[in-house]
């Protein structure tokens, strides 16, 4: 996971996705914007089912420190996007 980037630059956590599906989507969006990232599965105590299902485990998103601000802005803009309402 620490292979993101070729520089000797630290990785920083910019967000925590609620599950693997959302994390994969965010990683793809960041990748499309030229920001490589790594993902780290979180731990959920007390939730027996989530230990066996990626759907219930939070996933941390990490990027190079130099890309952190831009990556946060990109992910923040997803929340501000208008949604279709029927």
C-alpha positions as CSV (number, residue, x, y, z in Angstrom):
1,X,0.0,0.0,0.0
2,X,2.9,2.4,0.6
3,X,3.8,2.2,-3.1
4,X,1.8,5.3,-4.0
5,X,4.2,7.8,-5.7
6,X,7.9,7.5,-6.4
7,X,8.9,10.3,-4.0
8,X,9.9,9.8,-0.4
9,X,6.9,11.7,0.7
10,X,4.5,10.7,3.5
11,X,1.0,9.5,2.9
12,X,-1.8,11.2,4.8
13,X,-5.4,10.1,5.4
14,X,-7.8,12.4,3.7
15,X,-11.1,10.6,4.2
16,X,-12.7,7.5,5.6
17,X,-15.2,5.8,3.3
18,X,-18.1,3.9,5.0
19,X,-17.3,0.7,3.0
20,X,-15.2,-0.8,0.3
21,X,-17.6,0.0,-2.5
22,X,-17.5,3.7,-1.7
23,X,-13.7,3.6,-1.2
24,X,-13.3,2.0,-4.7
25,X,-15.4,4.7,-6.2
26,X,-13.5,7.5,-4.5
27,X,-10.2,5.9,-5.5
28,X,-11.3,5.8,-9.1
29,X,-12.4,9.4,-9.1
30,X,-9.1,10.5,-7.6
31,X,-7.2,8.4,-10.1
32,X,-9.0,10.0,-13.0
33,X,-7.9,13.3,-11.6
34,X,-4.2,12.1,-11.6
35,X,-4.1,11.5,-7.8
36,X,-2.9,8.0,-6.9
37,X,-4.1,6.8,-3.5
38,X,-4.0,3.8,-1.2
39,X,-6.7,2.3,0.9
40,X,-6.5,0.8,4.3
41,X,-9.3,-1.3,5.8
42,X,-10.5,0.0,9.2
43,X,-11.4,-2.1,12.2
44,X,-15.0,-2.5,13.5
45,X,-15.3,-3.8,17.0
46,X,-18.4,-5.6,18.1
47,X,-19.8,-6.1,14.7
48,X,-19.4,-9.8,14.0
49,X,-20.8,-9.7,10.5
50,X,-18.7,-6.8,9.3
51,X,-15.5,-8.8,10.1
52,X,-16.5,-11.1,7.2
53,X,-18.0,-8.5,4.8
54,X,-16.2,-5.6,3.1
55,X,-19.5,-3.9,2.9
56,X,-19.5,-3.0,6.6
57,X,-15.9,-2.0,7.2
58,X,-14.7,1.6,6.9
59,X,-11.8,2.2,4.5
60,X,-9.3,4.9,5.0
61,X,-8.1,6.8,1.8
62,X,-4.5,7.9,1.8
63,X,-2.7,10.2,-0.7
64,X,0.7,11.9,-0.9
65,X,0.9,14.9,1.4
66,X,1.4,17.2,-1.5
67,X,-1.9,16.0,-3.1
68,X,-4.0,16.1,0.1
69,X,-5.6,19.5,-0.3
70,X,-6.6,18.9,-3.9
71,X,-7.9,15.4,-3.1
72,X,-10.0,16.6,-0.2
73,X,-11.5,19.3,-2.5
74,X,-12.4,16.7,-5.1
75,X,-14.1,14.5,-2.6
76,X,-15.8,17.4,-1.0
77,X,-17.2,18.5,-4.4
78,X,-18.9,15.1,-4.7
79,X,-21.1,16.0,-1.7
80,X,-22.0,19.3,-3.3
81,X,-23.0,17.8,-6.6
82,X,-26.7,18.2,-7.4
83,X,-28.7,15.0,-7.3
84,X,-31.6,14.0,-9.5
85,X,-34.9,14.1,-7.8
86,X,-38.0,12.5,-9.1
